[in-house]
Amino acid sequence: MRAGGLETAFSPAIGGSMLSLSVDGIDLMRRASADEADPLNMASFPLVPYANRIADGQFSVDGISHQLPLNFGDHPHSIHGHGWQAEWQVSERSDNALRMTLDHHPDARWPWDFSAQQYAIVTSNRLTLTLSMTNLSAKDAPVGLGFHPYFLLDEATQLRFQATGLWLSSEDMLPKTLAPADALGDWSGSAAVRGDHLVDNAYGGWDGRAVVMRGDGYRLALEARGAPWLHVYRPPGEAFFCLEPVSHMPDAINRREGMEMLPPGATRSLSMSITVAKSDPALPKSAGIA
């Protein structure tokens, strides 16, 4: 799919994942080969019917206990739903747009019927993705949505966004302590993304906007709707980082915050757009993130 110099590609069979996003031949996100079979190596993948982790894969709704498969190697929790591990069907396609669907019937992965859709459209400077989920069950069902994009970074890449707080994590990567938004560094005024420790934390009270400024002068403005949370994943020493717009915090279904309950026949949507511009590559200096 392309429009002007902006080009993207998807793999419906491998989690409905994005393979690449580039402008004028320059990669903006991590690129996967056309035959890549692991969604964890993609440029992005969808999160449905929940985002991030569910502790031990266990939860209860309406007094009924559920155990989900542990779907992430030896990780102790279920993670990211199962849309990223499923085959999606193409229902609409053009030179600059794509619609994919995923129909789910109750099984061990999720005990409710739902239908999910992804719609992607490219213009000359923007990619917009919309993910929706319709509850096809006879009862209210939990719903969680998100995207997991992998942005490329270099030594000069900086990030800016606003949030009201973040959750510090336990050793097994579950939210443990609510902290000020600048507890891991102040992203509100632009700071270097590179750092020497893992960031894998959920930021609450996010205003739906983030800006990535690369050393080569490309500026990526991420905007999301229906996503009051931003999960930031910055593994040290890697050439990528993730900004994940999501509808709920990790393990929300087991916490006071809870997950949204979707009535029968209702639909919940979340959208993410990435707008690309070229600016002066000389970026302001920053103390960065420790």
C-alpha positions in Angstrom: 0.0 0.0 0.0 1.3 3.4 -0.9 0.5 7.1 -1.4 3.1 9.5 -2.5 6.4 8.5 -0.9 4.7 6.7 2.1 4.6 2.9 1.8 3.5 0.1 4.1 2.8 -3.6 3.9 0.9 -6.1 6.0 0.8 -9.8 6.7 -2.8 -10.9 7.3 -1.8 -14.5 7.9 0.7 -13.6 10.6 -1.4 -11.8 13.2 -2.7 -9.1 10.9 0.7 -7.6 11.5 2.4 -4.7 9.7 5.6 -5.6 7.9 7.0 -2.2 7.3 6.5 1.6 7.1 8.8 3.7 5.0 8.9 7.1 3.3 10.9 7.7 0.1 12.6 4.3 0.8 13.7 5.2 4.3 12.4 2.9 7.1 10.5 4.6 9.9 9.7 1.4 11.7 11.4 -2.0 12.1 11.2 -3.9 8.8 10.2 -7.5 8.6 10.8 -9.7 5.6 7.9 -10.7 3.4 8.1 -14.3 4.6 8.5 -13.5 8.4 6.5 -15.9 10.4 6.9 -14.4 13.9 4.7 -11.4 14.8 7.3 -10.4 17.4 9.7 -9.5 14.6 7.1 -7.3 12.7 6.8 -3.5 12.5 3.6 -3.6 14.5 0.8 -5.9 15.5 -2.8 -5.5 16.9 -3.7 -6.2 20.5 -7.2 -7.8 20.9 -9.3 -8.8 22.9 -7.0 -7.4 25.6 -3.7 -5.5 25.8 -0.5 -6.3 27.7 -0.6 -8.8 30.5 -3.2 -10.8 32.5 -1.5 -12.1 35.7 -0.9 -15.9 35.4 -3.6 -15.9 32.7 -6.3 -16.0 35.4 -9.3 -13.8 36.0 -13.0 -14.0 37.0 -16.0 -12.3 35.5 -19.5 -12.7 36.9 -18.2 -15.2 39.5 -16.8 -17.5 36.8 -13.1 -18.2 36.8 -11.1 -18.4 33.6 -7.6 -19.7 32.8 -6.1 -18.4 29.5 -3.1 -20.1 27.9 0.3 -18.7 28.7 1.1 -17.6 25.2 4.6 -16.0 25.5 7.2 -18.7 25.9 8.2 -19.1 29.5 6.7 -15.8 30.6 4.4 -16.4 33.6 1.4 -14.3 32.2 -0.8 -14.3 29.2 0.0 -11.3 27.0 -1.5 -9.1 24.3 -4.6 -11.2 23.6 -4.4 -13.7 20.7 -5.2 -11.5 17.7 -1.5 -11.1 17.1 -1.1 -14.9 16.9 -4.2 -15.5 14.6 -4.8 -15.5 10.9 -6.8 -12.5 9.7 -8.9 -12.4 6.5 -8.7 -9.6 3.9 -12.2 -8.2 3.3 -11.3 -5.1 1.4 -8.1 -3.9 -0.5 -7.0 -1.1 -2.7 -3.7 0.7 -3.5 -3.8 2.7 -0.3 -6.3 0.9 2.0 -6.8 -2.5 3.6 -9.5 -4.0 5.8 -8.9 -7.3 7.7 -11.3 -9.3 9.9 -10.9 -11.8 12.7 -13.9 -13.8 13.8 -13.5 -15.6 17.1 -15.7 -18.2 18.8 -15.3 -19.1 22.5 -12.3 -21.3 23.2 -9.5 -21.6 25.7 -7.9 -18.3 24.4 -11.1 -16.2 25.1 -14.4 -17.4 26.4 -16.6 -14.9 24.4 -17.6 -14.5 20.8 -16.3 -11.5 19.0 -15.5 -10.1 15.6 -12.5 -7.8 15.2 -11.6 -5.5 12.3 -8.5 -3.6 11.3 -8.7 -0.8 8.8 -5.5 0.7 7.4 -5.3 3.7 5.1 -2.3 5.6 3.8 -2.1 9.2 2.5 1.0 11.0 1.3 2.2 11.7 4.8 0.0 9.7 7.2 -0.8 6.1 8.1 -4.0 5.6 10.1 -5.0 2.3 11.7 -8.3 1.6 13.3 -9.0 -1.5 15.4 -12.5 -2.4 16.4 -14.1 -5.3 18.3 -17.8 -6.2 18.3 -19.2 -8.4 21.1 -21.2 -11.2 19.5 -21.9 -12.9 22.8 -25.3 -12.9 24.6 -23.7 -11.3 27.7 -21.5 -8.4 28.4 -17.8 -9.2 27.7 -14.5 -7.5 28.6 -12.9 -5.6 25.8 -9.3 -4.4 25.4 -7.6 -2.9 22.3 -4.2 -1.5 21.3 -1.4 -1.4 18.8 2.3 -2.5 19.3 4.4 -0.5 16.9 8.2 -0.8 16.8 9.8 2.6 16.0 13.4 2.7 14.8 15.8 4.9 16.8 19.4 6.2 16.5 21.6 8.0 19.0 19.9 11.3 18.4 16.3 10.1 18.6 14.1 12.0 21.0 10.6 11.5 22.3 8.0 13.8 23.8 4.6 13.1 25.3 2.4 14.1 28.3 1.0 11.8 30.9 -0.2 12.2 34.5 1.5 9.1 36.1 3.1 5.8 35.4 3.1 2.3 37.0 6.4 1.0 38.2 6.6 -2.8 37.7 7.2 -5.9 39.8 10.0 -8.3 38.8 7.5 -10.3 36.7 6.4 -7.1 34.9 3.0 -6.4 36.5 2.1 -2.9 37.7 3.1 -2.5 41.3 3.4 1.1 42.3 1.8 4.3 41.0 4.5 7.0 40.5 4.8 10.5 39.0 5.0 10.5 35.2 8.6 11.7 35.3 9.8 8.9 37.7 11.8 7.3 34.8 12.8 10.6 33.3 10.9 13.6 32.0 9.4 12.8 28.6 7.2 15.9 28.6 9.9 18.2 27.3 11.7 15.9 24.7 14.4 13.5 25.9 16.7 11.1 24.3 15.2 7.6 23.9 18.4 5.6 24.3 19.2 4.5 27.8 20.9 1.7 29.7 18.0 0.1 31.6 14.7 -1.5 30.5 11.6 0.7 30.3 8.5 -1.5 30.1 5.8 0.7 31.8 2.3 1.9 31.4 1.7 5.7 31.5 -1.8 6.8 32.5 -3.6 10.1 31.8 -2.0 10.1 28.4 -3.4 12.9 26.2 -3.2 10.7 23.0 -0.2 12.4 21.4 3.5 11.6 21.2 6.3 12.9 18.9 9.4 11.0 17.8 12.2 13.2 16.5 14.9 11.3 14.6 18.5 12.3 14.0 18.0 12.2 10.3 15.4 15.0 10.6 12.2 12.9 10.3 9.5 13.8 12.7 6.8 11.2 13.5 3.6 12.5 15.2 1.6 9.6 16.8 -2.0 10.4 17.7 -4.5 7.9 19.1 -8.2 7.9 20.0 -9.8 5.6 22.5 -6.4 5.0 24.2 -6.0 6.8 27.6 -2.9 4.7 28.3 0.5 4.6 26.5 2.8 1.7 27.2 6.4 2.5 26.6 8.8 -0.4 25.8 12.5 0.6 25.6 14.9 -2.3 25.7 18.5 -1.1 26.2 20.9 -1.7 23.4 18.2 -2.3 20.7 17.7 -0.2 17.5 13.9 0.1 18.3 11.5 1.1 20.9 7.7 0.8 21.2 4.9 3.3 21.9 1.8 1.3 22.5 -1.6 3.1 22.6 -3.9 0.9 24.6 -7.4 1.1 26.2 -6.4 -0.2 29.6 -3.5 -0.7 32.0 -1.8 -4.2 32.3 -3.8 -6.7 34.3 -6.7 -4.3 34.5 -9.2 -7.2 34.5 -7.9 -8.2 38.0 -7.7 -4.7 39.4 -9.9 -2.0 40.7 -9.5 -0.1 37.5 -11.1 -3.0 35.6 -11.6 -3.5 31.9 -14.5 -2.0 30.0 -17.5 -4.4 29.7 -19.0 -4.3 26.2 -22.7 -5.0 25.9 -24.0 -7.6 23.4 -23.8 -6.3 19.8 -21.8 -3.2 20.8 -18.5 -2.2 19.2 -15.4 -0.6 20.7 -12.8 1.1 18.5 -9.3 2.4 18.9 -7.3 4.3 16.3 -3.7 5.3 15.8 -2.2 7.6 13.2 1.4 8.3 12.4 2.1 11.5 10.5 5.5 12.0 8.9 7.3 15.2 8.3 10.9 16.2 7.5 12.6 18.8 9.7 16.0 20.2 10.5 18.1 17.2 11.6 19.9 19.4 14.2 18.0 18.5 17.3 18.2 20.3 20.6 20.4 18.7 23.2 18.8 16.9 26.1 19.9 15.4 29.4 18.0 12.3 28.3 16.6 9.5 30.3 18.7 7.8 32.9 
